[in-house]
Amino acid sequence: MPSDEPTRARHRDSGSRGGDQTARPPLPEPLPHPVVDSHCHLDIADGPDGSWLSTEEALSRAASVGVPRIVQIGCDLPGAQWAVRAAERHDAIVAAVALHPNEAPLLAEAGQLDAALGAIESLATHDQVRAVGETGLDYFRTGEEGRAAQHESFRHHIELAKRLGKTLVIHDRDAHQDVIRLLDEQGVPERVVMHCFSGDAAFARECLERGAWLSFAGTVTFKNAAALREALRVAPLDRILVETDAPYLTPTPYRGRPNASYLVPLTLRAMAETRGVDLEALGVAVEENSESAFGGTW
């Protein structure tokens, strides 16, 4: 039986702007149609003692508001192993495994990158693993000295996704054009998801031209995210996903508190308002898109 203990504490910023860090937000109004949380870190603890949800409680709360399925993302070797075990135990979960781009320079410096990539490759063959991710580039956390390792790791993950026929889940922070360049050089996999899409409408079009799905997180609800909302408006309805990136990026009005999959309805409602579409119709599209993006139902 897999442990429901978190594999690690918070290792990156949550977009917090203050707020009560001690209280979970209340359950929102349930969605009229179920959707998938396409990117979640159930294993990462966030906030003060007692604020972290067990896997069972997180799944139960999510299902109660219309989010019955989750893509659990592993972004280092322990997290990837946890994701596979969780997917074996819980029917509501499928796994994605990879090395986060900020992990790659650390592993390279320790002489462990090749071994870690090999371990990820072995995990990626598991039946419950639908995706290789999150991989990609992050120029916000890692300086120029770490970019070569990030590029090497990203190229390896792209090739792995193509070879195994898995979805590629891309983390892109302050690296838009290099992400596109490496994708083009390596060849775009059949299925690509731009996790927590962070670009503007022009970059959205570049990703869409390569067949990517754009996954929108709680950031789309932030007051300063006008460019992101414009990207959402230009994306075809059949290329939109929703995610939490929990426990990070909690949507308005609870920004600053730990996030969880049960808060997806807040983001989806904001997305429907931005698009000017019916909430149920958007939910139907997002559910169908999630199944297409991650290789079927579960």
C-alpha positions as CSV (number, residue, x, y, z in Angstrom):
1,M,0.0,0.0,0.0
2,P,1.4,3.4,-0.9
3,S,1.9,5.9,1.8
4,D,-0.2,9.1,1.7
5,E,2.6,11.0,3.4
6,P,3.9,13.9,1.3
7,T,7.2,13.2,-0.4
8,R,8.5,16.7,0.1
9,A,7.6,20.2,1.2
10,R,7.0,23.2,-0.9
11,H,10.0,23.8,-3.3
12,R,8.7,26.7,-5.3
13,D,6.5,29.8,-4.8
14,S,2.8,29.5,-4.8
15,G,2.0,32.9,-6.1
16,S,0.9,33.9,-2.6
17,R,-0.1,37.5,-1.8
18,G,-0.8,37.0,1.9
19,G,-4.2,35.9,3.2
20,D,-5.1,33.4,5.9
21,Q,-2.6,30.5,5.5
22,T,-4.2,28.5,8.2
23,A,-7.6,27.8,6.7
24,R,-8.7,25.8,3.7
25,P,-11.2,27.5,1.4
26,P,-14.7,26.2,1.6
27,L,-16.2,23.8,-0.9
28,P,-17.5,25.7,-4.0
29,E,-20.8,25.1,-5.7
30,P,-20.5,21.8,-7.7
31,L,-20.0,21.9,-11.4
32,P,-22.9,20.9,-13.7
33,H,-20.6,18.6,-15.6
34,P,-17.6,16.7,-14.3
35,V,-14.1,17.7,-15.4
36,V,-10.5,16.4,-14.9
37,D,-7.9,18.2,-12.9
38,S,-5.2,17.8,-15.5
39,H,-2.2,18.7,-13.2
40,C,-2.0,18.1,-9.5
41,H,0.7,17.4,-6.8
42,L,-1.2,15.5,-4.2
43,D,2.1,14.4,-2.6
44,I,3.5,17.9,-1.9
45,A,2.7,19.3,1.5
46,D,2.0,23.1,1.7
47,G,1.1,25.4,4.5
48,P,1.2,25.0,8.3
49,D,0.8,21.7,10.1
50,G,-2.7,20.3,9.5
51,S,-3.4,22.1,6.2
52,W,-2.2,19.2,4.0
53,L,-5.0,16.9,2.7
54,S,-4.6,13.2,2.7
55,T,-5.1,11.7,-0.8
56,E,-8.4,10.1,0.2
57,E,-9.7,13.4,1.5
58,A,-8.5,15.4,-1.5
59,L,-10.1,12.9,-3.9
60,S,-13.4,12.9,-1.9
61,R,-13.7,16.7,-1.7
62,A,-12.9,17.0,-5.4
63,A,-15.4,14.4,-6.5
64,S,-18.1,16.1,-4.4
65,V,-17.9,19.2,-6.5
66,G,-17.6,17.6,-9.9
67,V,-13.8,16.8,-10.2
68,P,-13.7,13.0,-10.1
69,R,-10.4,12.4,-11.9
70,I,-6.9,13.8,-11.4
71,V,-3.6,13.6,-13.3
72,Q,-1.0,13.2,-10.5
73,I,2.3,14.8,-11.6
74,G,5.7,13.5,-10.5
75,C,8.5,16.1,-10.9
76,D,11.4,14.4,-9.3
77,L,12.3,10.7,-8.8
78,P,10.6,10.3,-5.4
79,G,7.5,12.1,-6.7
80,A,7.4,10.1,-9.8
81,Q,7.5,6.9,-7.8
82,W,4.8,8.2,-5.5
83,A,2.6,9.1,-8.5
84,V,2.8,5.5,-9.9
85,R,1.9,4.0,-6.5
86,A,-1.0,6.4,-6.1
87,A,-2.4,5.6,-9.5
88,E,-2.1,1.9,-8.7
89,R,-4.2,2.4,-5.5
90,H,-6.8,5.0,-6.7
91,D,-8.9,4.5,-9.7
92,A,-9.5,8.3,-9.9
93,I,-5.7,8.9,-10.5
94,V,-3.4,8.5,-13.5
95,A,0.2,9.4,-13.3
96,A,2.7,11.5,-15.1
97,V,6.5,11.1,-14.4
98,A,9.5,13.3,-15.2
99,L,12.2,15.4,-13.8
100,H,11.1,19.1,-13.3
101,P,13.5,21.4,-15.2
102,N,14.8,22.9,-11.9
103,E,15.8,19.4,-10.8
104,A,18.0,18.8,-13.9
105,P,20.8,21.2,-13.0
106,L,21.0,19.9,-9.5
107,L,21.2,16.3,-10.7
108,A,23.8,17.1,-13.3
109,E,26.0,18.9,-10.8
110,A,25.8,15.8,-8.6
111,G,26.6,13.5,-11.6
112,Q,23.2,11.8,-11.2
113,L,21.2,13.2,-14.2
114,D,21.7,10.2,-16.5
115,A,20.8,7.7,-13.8
116,A,17.7,9.7,-12.8
117,L,16.6,10.0,-16.5
118,G,17.0,6.2,-16.8
119,A,14.8,5.7,-13.7
120,I,12.1,8.0,-15.1
121,E,12.2,6.1,-18.4
122,S,11.6,2.8,-16.5
123,L,8.7,4.3,-14.6
124,A,7.2,5.8,-17.7
125,T,6.5,2.3,-19.1
126,H,4.0,1.6,-16.4
127,D,0.4,1.1,-17.5
128,Q,-0.9,3.7,-15.1
129,V,1.5,6.4,-16.5
130,R,-0.3,8.4,-19.2
131,A,2.2,11.2,-19.6
132,V,5.9,12.2,-19.4
133,G,5.9,15.4,-17.4
134,E,6.3,17.8,-16.0
135,T,9.4,18.6,-18.0
136,G,10.4,21.6,-20.0
137,L,12.4,24.8,-19.2
138,D,12.4,27.2,-16.3
139,Y,14.6,30.3,-16.6
140,F,13.0,32.0,-13.6
141,R,14.5,29.7,-11.0
142,T,17.6,28.5,-12.8
143,G,20.2,30.9,-14.3
144,E,22.2,30.5,-17.5
145,E,24.6,28.1,-15.8
146,G,21.9,25.5,-15.5
147,R,20.3,25.8,-18.9
148,A,22.4,23.2,-20.7
149,A,21.3,20.6,-18.2
150,Q,17.7,21.7,-18.6
151,H,17.9,21.4,-22.4
152,E,19.5,18.0,-22.1
153,S,16.7,16.8,-19.8
154,F,13.9,18.3,-21.9
155,R,15.3,16.7,-25.1
156,H,15.4,13.4,-23.4
157,H,11.8,13.7,-22.1
158,I,10.6,14.7,-25.6
159,E,12.1,11.6,-27.1
160,L,10.8,9.4,-24.4
161,A,7.2,10.7,-24.9
162,K,7.5,10.0,-28.6
163,R,9.0,6.6,-28.2
164,L,6.5,5.4,-25.7
165,G,3.5,7.1,-27.2
166,K,2.8,9.1,-24.0
167,T,1.6,12.7,-23.6
168,L,4.3,15.3,-23.1
169,V,3.4,17.7,-20.2
170,I,5.5,20.9,-20.5
171,H,6.5,23.3,-17.8
172,D,7.5,26.7,-19.4
173,R,8.5,29.6,-17.2
174,D,10.2,32.6,-18.9
175,A,11.4,30.3,-21.7
176,H,8.7,30.5,-24.4
177,Q,10.9,30.6,-27.5
178,D,13.4,28.0,-26.3
179,V,10.6,25.6,-25.5
180,I,9.2,26.0,-29.1
181,R,12.7,25.7,-30.6
182,L,13.6,22.5,-28.8
183,L,10.2,21.0,-29.6
184,D,10.7,21.8,-33.2
185,E,14.2,20.4,-33.2
186,Q,13.3,17.2,-31.5
187,G,10.0,16.8,-33.3
188,V,6.6,17.4,-31.5
189,P,5.0,14.3,-29.9
190,E,1.5,13.3,-30.9
191,R,0.0,14.7,-27.7
192,V,1.4,17.8,-25.9
193,V,0.0,19.7,-22.9
194,M,1.2,23.2,-22.0
195,H,0.9,23.0,-18.2
196,C,-0.2,26.2,-16.4
197,F,-0.2,28.1,-19.7
198,S,1.6,31.4,-19.0
199,G,1.9,33.1,-22.4
200,D,-0.1,35.7,-24.3
201,A,-2.3,35.2,-27.3
202,A,0.6,35.2,-29.8
203,F,2.4,32.4,-27.9
204,A,-0.9,30.5,-27.5
205,R,-1.1,30.5,-31.3
206,E,2.4,29.2,-31.6
207,C,1.6,26.3,-29.3
208,L,-1.7,25.6,-31.0
209,E,0.0,25.4,-34.4
210,R,2.0,22.5,-33.0
211,G,-1.2,20.7,-31.8
212,A,-0.9,21.5,-28.1
213,W,-3.6,21.6,-25.5
214,L,-3.4,24.7,-23.3
215,S,-4.1,24.0,-19.6
216,F,-5.2,26.9,-17.5
217,A,-4.7,27.1,-13.8
218,G,-5.9,29.5,-11.0
219,T,-3.6,32.2,-12.5
220,V,-6.3,32.9,-15.1
221,T,-8.4,34.4,-12.3
222,F,-5.7,36.8,-11.1
223,K,-6.3,40.5,-11.5
224,N,-3.0,41.1,-13.4
225,A,-3.6,38.2,-15.9
226,A,-5.2,40.1,-18.7
227,A,-2.8,38.7,-21.3
228,L,-3.5,35.2,-20.1
229,R,-7.2,35.7,-20.4
230,E,-6.7,36.9,-24.0
231,A,-4.8,33.6,-24.7
232,L,-7.8,31.7,-23.3
233,R,-10.1,33.6,-25.7
234,V,-8.1,32.7,-28.8
235,A,-7.8,29.0,-28.0
236,P,-10.3,26.7,-29.7
237,L,-12.8,25.1,-27.4
238,D,-11.3,21.6,-28.2
239,R,-7.8,22.7,-27.0
240,I,-8.6,23.9,-23.5
241,L,-7.9,22.0,-20.2
242,V,-8.2,23.1,-16.6
243,E,-5.8,22.3,-13.7
244,T,-4.9,23.3,-10.2
245,D,-1.2,22.7,-9.9
246,A,-2.2,22.1,-6.3
247,P,-1.0,22.9,-3.7
248,Y,0.0,26.0,-5.7
249,L,-1.7,28.8,-7.7
250,T,-4.9,28.9,-5.7
251,P,-7.6,30.8,-7.6
252,T,-9.1,34.1,-6.6
253,P,-10.6,34.9,-4.0
254,Y,-8.4,32.5,-2.0
255,R,-5.0,33.3,-3.5
256,G,-2.4,32.7,-0.9
257,R,-4.0,29.6,0.7
258,P,-3.1,26.0,-0.2
259,N,-4.8,24.8,-3.3
260,A,-6.6,21.5,-4.0
261,S,-8.5,19.9,-6.8
262,Y,-11.9,20.7,-5.2
263,L,-11.2,24.4,-6.1
264,V,-11.2,23.6,-9.9
265,P,-14.9,24.9,-10.1
266,L,-13.6,28.4,-9.2
267,T,-11.2,28.4,-12.1
268,L,-13.6,26.8,-14.6
269,R,-16.3,29.4,-13.8
270,A,-13.8,32.2,-14.4
271,M,-12.8,30.6,-17.7
272,A,-16.5,30.3,-18.8
273,E,-17.0,34.0,-18.0
274,T,-13.9,35.0,-19.9
275,R,-14.9,33.0,-22.9
276,G,-18.6,34.0,-22.7
277,V,-19.7,30.4,-22.9
278,D,-22.1,28.2,-20.9
279,L,-20.4,26.6,-17.9
280,E,-21.8,23.1,-18.6
281,A,-20.8,23.3,-22.3
282,L,-17.3,24.3,-21.2
283,G,-17.2,21.4,-18.8
284,V,-18.3,18.9,-21.5
285,A,-15.5,20.2,-23.8
286,V,-12.8,20.1,-21.0
287,E,-13.8,16.5,-20.1
288,E,-13.6,15.4,-23.7
289,N,-10.3,17.3,-24.2
290,S,-8.8,15.7,-21.1
291,E,-9.6,12.2,-22.4
292,S,-8.1,13.1,-25.8
293,A,-5.0,14.7,-24.2
294,F,-4.2,11.9,-21.9
295,G,-5.1,8.9,-24.0
296,G,-8.6,7.9,-23.0
297,T,-10.8,7.5,-19.9
298,W,-9.8,6.1,-16.6
